[in-house]
Amino acid sequence: MVGRDNAHIPKESWPNFTWYLIEFAIVFAAANLIAFQIIPMVDEMVGQKPLLYCEQVSWLSKCAPTEEAVSDKGLLNWIWWSIVGGVFIGWYLIIRGFILKKPILGNR
């Protein structure tokens, strides 16, 4: 008896790109965890300073320095995503590219 050509074989139907998606999710989660652990130390090094606090009153804006020193959230945001980007560069270019010798999305 001859088999049918349109039989479902799970091994051959599993899309290969999902392994890249799973790897990306793991690297993204690890990079954010690393940044989450490093940011408190960076916040102490960058220091807290009095920033301007602005209050909108009709068409006027009244700005005054804050009474307490606060962290510069914009700078910490840049540092956070720089750490995440550094982990991505470290994984995809250095570790995966040069050490493991696996091409990124290369031909199979």
C-alpha positions in Angstrom: 0.0 0.0 0.0 1.4 3.4 -1.0 1.5 6.2 1.6 0.0 9.6 1.0 2.3 12.6 0.3 0.4 15.1 2.3 0.8 13.3 5.7 1.5 15.6 8.7 4.9 15.0 10.1 5.4 17.3 13.2 9.2 17.4 13.0 9.1 18.8 9.5 6.2 21.2 10.1 7.7 22.9 13.1 8.8 26.3 11.9 12.5 26.8 12.3 12.3 30.5 13.0 10.6 29.8 16.4 13.9 28.6 17.8 15.3 32.1 16.9 12.3 33.6 18.6 12.7 31.5 21.7 16.5 32.4 21.8 15.6 36.1 21.4 13.1 36.0 24.3 15.6 34.3 26.6 18.4 36.8 25.7 15.9 39.7 26.1 14.7 38.5 29.5 18.3 37.9 30.7 19.4 41.3 29.5 16.6 43.1 31.3 17.3 41.1 34.5 21.0 42.1 34.3 20.0 45.8 33.8 17.5 45.5 36.6 20.3 44.4 39.0 22.8 47.0 37.8 20.6 50.1 37.7 20.5 50.7 41.5 24.4 50.8 41.6 24.4 53.1 38.6 21.8 55.4 40.2 24.1 55.8 43.2 27.1 56.6 41.0 25.2 59.0 38.7 23.9 60.7 41.9 20.7 62.4 42.7 20.4 66.1 42.0 17.7 68.7 42.3 15.7 68.9 39.1 13.2 71.4 37.9 9.6 70.6 38.8 7.1 72.4 36.6 3.5 73.1 37.3 1.1 74.1 34.5 -1.1 77.0 35.5 -3.4 78.0 32.6 -1.0 79.0 29.8 1.9 79.7 32.3 4.4 77.2 33.5 5.9 77.7 36.9 9.1 75.9 37.3 11.2 75.6 40.5 13.9 73.3 41.7 12.6 70.3 43.7 13.1 70.4 47.4 14.5 66.8 47.5 17.1 65.4 45.3 15.6 63.1 42.7 17.1 60.7 40.1 17.3 61.8 36.5 15.0 59.2 35.0 15.8 60.1 31.5 19.5 59.3 32.0 18.7 56.1 33.8 16.5 55.1 30.9 19.4 55.6 28.5 21.7 53.6 30.8 19.1 50.8 31.1 18.8 50.3 27.3 22.5 50.6 26.8 23.0 47.7 29.2 20.4 45.7 27.3 22.0 46.6 24.0 25.4 45.6 25.4 24.1 42.2 26.4 22.6 41.7 22.9 25.9 42.7 21.2 27.8 40.4 23.6 25.6 37.4 22.9 24.8 37.7 19.2 28.1 39.1 17.9 30.8 38.0 20.3 29.6 34.8 21.9 27.4 33.4 19.2 29.4 34.7 16.3 33.0 34.2 17.3 33.0 31.7 20.1 30.2 29.3 19.1 30.7 30.0 15.3 26.9 29.9 14.7 25.8 32.3 12.0 22.9 34.5 12.9 19.9 33.5 10.7 22.4 31.9 8.3 21.5 29.4 5.6 20.9 25.9 6.8 
